[in-house]
Amino acid sequence: MGLRSTDNLGNQGHTMTKTAFREMLQKVDSNGDGKISTKELREALRELGLNYNWFRMWWNAWGAVSHVDLNRNKHVDGDREIERLIDYAQKKWGINITN
């Protein structure tokens, strides 16, 4: 199951599986290092259809990385951080991510 829009959360309302979310992260990992930078996370936001202005896009990506980055390397990497990003995306971006 991929990404689909729903009506319950306005233009931010999307439903996708955890697998689809992880695949989207792999897609935006432009250098293939297995780490998602703030810049790559901004691309993920675009992939999700969250087309904010440049500052809000940067702010959302920076806030997410700051919140989920357990090892403080300024990237999202590892299963624990990705799970935290999934929770963050649901709470802050209005994305419904199912199993």
N, C-alpha and C positions, 0 to 999 in steps of 0.2 A: 504494500500500500504506500503510495507516495503522498504528496502534499495536496490538500484540497481545501478550498475556502469554505467557511461556515458563516452563518449569519449572526451568531450569538455574540461575537466580539467585534463587530464592525469590520473595517478593512484589515485589522490585525488578526482576525479569527481564522486560524488554520488548524487543521488536524493532520498529524503525521505520526508514523511509528518511530520508535527509538532507532530502529535499523535505518529508516529513511533519514533521520536526523544525523546519525553517525556518517552515513554515506555522503550527505551534503557537506559535512565537515571535511571529509576526505577530499571532496571535489574542490573545496576552496583552499585546501592546504597547498598553495601554489609552489612551494619549494620542496614538497614531499618529505619534510623532516618529521612528520608525525606530531608536530606542535602547531597550535592555532594561535597566531599572533592577533593583536588588536586589528591590524590592517586586514588580515584574512577573515576575522570575525565580522568586520564591516561588510565584506563581500557576502558572507553568510546571511546577514540581515537583508541584503538586496535579493539574494536567492529566495528568501522567505517572503519577499514582497513588501518589506518594511522600508519604503523609500522615503526616509526622513531627509531633511536638509543635512549638509555635510557635518555641521556641528553636532546635531542631535544624533546622527549616525555614529560619529566618533565617540560621543558621550555614552551612548548605549553600549558600544563595544568595549570601551575602557571600563565602564562600570561592571560589565559582566566578567571581564578578565580579572579585575581587582577582587571581585566577590568570590570567584571559584578557584583562583590560583593558590593552591595549598602550599606549594613549594617555593612560591614567590620568584619564579623565573620569568614572569611577565608573559606567560603563554598558557594556553589550556592544553594540557597533555596528561595522559594516563586516564584510566577508567574512572577513578574517583572524581577527578576534575570534570570529565565529560558528564558524569551523572549529576554533578552539581550544576553544570551548565544547562542540562535538560530541565532541572527544577527551576533554575533562574529564568529560562526561556518561557516556561509555563506561567510563572508568577509575574514577570516584568514585561514580557513581550506579547502575552496573550496567545501563545501557541499551545494547543492541546496535543501532547505527545503521549501516545498509547504504547502498550507493550506489543 
